[in-house]
Amino acid sequence: MTSLLNQFLAKTARYLYQRRHQKAWGDTPVESLAVSNLCVDVGGAQIGLRMYHGNPDKPMVIYSHGGGFVVGNLDTHDRFCRALSAQSGCSLISIDYRLAPEYTFPTAHDDCLAATEWILANLENLAPNNGMFVLAGDSAGANIAIASTLALQTRRGIAGCLAIYPATQHYISDLPSHTEQATTGLVPARNMRWFCDTYLDGLAPAEPVLERMFPGRRTPLNYFPRTLIITAERDPLRDDGARFAVKLHRSGRKITYKHLAKASHGFVCSEGNSEHFQEAVNLASQWLAIPLSLQSPQEDSESLTSQAV
């Protein structure tokens, strides 16, 4: 009965999420650029990809959409992906991973990692890029992007991680924003708790397997690439991103942290062409414009160590 109820709630949530997106954007003109859709078989699952074509001198951005692992798709985040690709000049591939409750942890993480591996194996034959890649996402998608970055952090060509209001800890944590911002924004804390519970499907927060989703003290960040984290004030996840930024800083990693003091969780898809949407696009595009050499963070760290000695 609970499973049937969750399926009904998930379908309702998806409908309402898409309606909010459509209402927010209304008749706003769509950013014009070349876009193509792909479907790839990864681990026996058919995963949809949407590819936005950019310039050959830029890294490929691999994007995982937000939506609490339950809602969201290629269309709800199409506007942000288009804007980011157009303004940054980067080609971008958005991943349409499978959603809970039909597919619970770790399906979304597995789908995105497998799709990313496929993209990297075929990078030369996809939209124009310089052989480097950035893992990106918002909210639940930012959680996935961080997890994929951890799995690939020593991979040659990794150029960074872009995480917009990421979920990085279980909601039972001691982070003040989960109570201070519980009802101030577009997505109340109770909804986020339901999203999390639906995806985890009974897994306890202390389960070792969840270190993949909630990187803590046991997760080494020594080779994590340069990172841009953007957070919103009116957001129960405000402090998730801030605390992860501190962890990266203490690990000696290159971290850029930007906090939008008046923004609400969900602004990349649910507020339309707002000032916060534009600010996030601008910040991410400027960060993506920083030139990098084609090497891994591990090679970069070893080079710095060698120079120091």
N, C-alpha and C positions, 0 to 999 in steps of 0.2 A: 504493500500500500504506500509506504514511504517513497519507494522508487517511482511509482506512478504519479504520486503527488509532485515529486521533484521534477519529473518530466513535464508535467503540466505547467508548473511554475517557471521552468526554464523556457518553454515555448512562449509563455506570456511575457517573460522578461525580454526575450529576443524581439518580439513584436514591438513592445514599448520602446526598447532601445533604438530600433530602426526608425520608429515614428519620431522620436525626439531628434534623431539625426536629420531626418528629412525636413522637419519643421524648422530646425535651427538654420539649415542652409537655404531652404526655400528656392528662389530663382537665381541665386548667386551663380555667375558664370563659372563654368568648369575650366580649370587650368588646361590649356591645350599643349599636349606633347604626345609623342608616340608611345602607345601602350599595347602590350600583348599579353594574352593569357595562356598559361601552360598547365598541364596536369601530369604529374610524375608519380611513378610507383616507388614508394619507399617502405621497405619492410612489409610489403603486401598491401599497403594502404594507398589509395589514390589521394594525393594531396594537390590542391590547386595553388598555383603561383600566379601573381600578377606582376608583370615586368614593365617598369617605367624606364625609357631609354634616355641616357644622359651622354656624357662626353668621355672619350677614351683616356683622358689624362686624370681621371678621378677614380676613387675607390668605389666598389660596389657596396651599397647599403642593403643589408638583409634584415627585413622588418617583421616583427611579430606583433600583431595587433592586441590591444587591450580588450577588456570585457569580462574580467573575473574568471576566465577559463570557461565561461558559460555562455556569454553573448559576444557579439562582434563578428565581423567577417571582412572580406576584401572590400566590400562596398562601404561599410560604415567608416573605414579609415582611408578610403580612396582619396578624399580631398587633401588630407594631411600628406599622404605619400606623394601625390602629384605636386603639391606646393614645395615640399622638401626637395624632390628631384629637380623641379624646374629652377628653383632658386639656387641650390647648391651646385647644380650641373652634374650631380652624381646619378648614375643609373641606380635603380632601387628595385628590389624584389620583395613583395609582400607575401607571407605564407598563410594559407587558409587551413590552419591545423584543426583537428577534431576537438569537439567541445564536450564538456560534462553537462548533465549527468550520464549521457550515453557513453562517454569515454572519460574515465577518471584518471587520477595521477598514476603513472607519469606520462600518459598518452600525449598531452600537449607538448611537454618537454621533449619526448622522444620524436614526435613528428617534426618539430622545428629543428632539432639537431640533425635528424636524418635528411631533411630537406636541405639544410645548410651544407651538409657533406656532399649532397648531390650537386648543389650549386657550385661549390668549390671545385669539384671534379670536372665541371663543365664550364668553368668561368670564361675560358677563351672563346666559347661558342655562344655566349649569351649577350646581353646588351653591353655596349662599350664600357670598358673599365681598364684600369692600369695594373690589374693583377692583385690589387689589395682589396680588403673587405672590412666593413664595419658592421657589427651586430647591434641592432637597435630595436626599440619597442616602447610601448607606454603601458603603465599599470601592470596587469598580469603579463602582458607582452614584454614589458621591461624585466620582469622577473625571469621570463624565459630567455631573454637576451643575455642577462647576467649569467644564468646557468650555462647557456651555450658558450659564452665567452670563457667561463671557467674550464669547460671541457676542451676548448680549442686555444687556450691562452698562450701556448708555446708554438702554435701553428705559424709557419712562415707566411707573411703577407697580412696578418691581422693588424688592422689600423686603428682599432678602438671599439669602445662600447658606448652607445648613446641610450640612456635610461631616463624616461620621462615619468615622473611621479611613480617610481617603482615600488612594488610590494616586495619587501626583503625579509620580513619577519612574520611569525604567526601572530594573530591578533591578541593572543593572551599575554603578549610581551608587555613590558612596563613603559612603553612609549606614550608620552602625554597626549599626543595628537589623536590617539584612538578615542579618547574621551573629550578632549577640548574641542575637537572639530567633528564630533560625532554626527551633528545635524546641520552644519553650517553651509554645506555645498550641495552640488548636484547629486552626489552619491553618499547617502548616509552610512554610518558604520555598520548598522544592522544588515544592510544589503551586502556589504563586503564580507561580513562574517558568513552569510549564507553562501556566497560565491565560494569562499574558501572551504567551507564544510562540504559543499556539493562536490568540489573537485577532489578533496582528500578522501571522501567516502569512508569516514570512520577512522582514518589513520590518526594516531595521537601525535601531537607536536614534537614529542621527544623521540619518535622513531628515527633511528639512524639514517634511513633512506631519505628522510626529509631534509638532510643537510644539503642535498642538491637544490632544493627549493628555497631553503632558508639558511644561506651560508653563515656559519657562526665561527667559533673559535677553532674548530677542527679544519676549517677550509683555508689552505694557504693562498695568499694573494700575491705572492712574490713576483709572478710574471704577468699579472693582470695588465692589459694594455691601457693606454691613456683613455680617460673616461670623461664624458659629460653627463652630469646628473642635473635634471631640472625638476624642481618641486613646486607645489602650489600650497598657499596658506590654508585655504578652505578645503582641507583634505584630511581624512583620518590617516592617510599614508604619508602625511607631511614629514614625519620624523623617521620613517623607514629610509627614505632617500638620504636624509641628512646623516643618519648614523652610518649608512654604508659608505658615504663620502668620507667620513672620519676614519673608518676602517682602512680605506684605500690610502688615505693620506698617511696614516700611521705605518702602513706597509711600504711607504716610500714610493707609491705609484703616482703617476701624473693625473691629477684630478681637477676638473673644472666643475664648480658647483654654483648653480644659479637658482635663486628662490624668487618666485613671483608672488609678491606680497598680497595681491588682491585676487589672485586666480583661484578657481575651483577645480577639483578633480574632474577629469573628463574634457578639458577645454580643447584638446586636439580634435575631437570629433563631435561634441555635443553642444558647443556654443556658436557654431557657425564661424563666419569670418571675423572673429573678435580680435581685440588688441592682444589678448593673451595667445591666441592661435598664431598671429603674425609674429609676436615676440619669440615664441618657441621656434618657428621656422627660421627667423633671423639668427637666433643664437646657434641653432644646430648647423645652419649653412656656414656661418662664420667659423665654427669649430671644425667643420669638414674641410674647409679651405686650407687648413694648415698642412703644408707639404710634408710628406714622410718618405723614408727610404723603405725599400722592399725587404724587410727582415722581420723576425719575430721579436716579441718583447724579451724572450730569453736571450737571444743573440745581442739585443741592445743592452741588457743588464750585464752580460758577460763582457761586452766591449767597454762599458763604463768601469767595471771592476778592474779590467786589465789596464785601462788608462790610469786609474787611481793608484795602482801598484807601481 
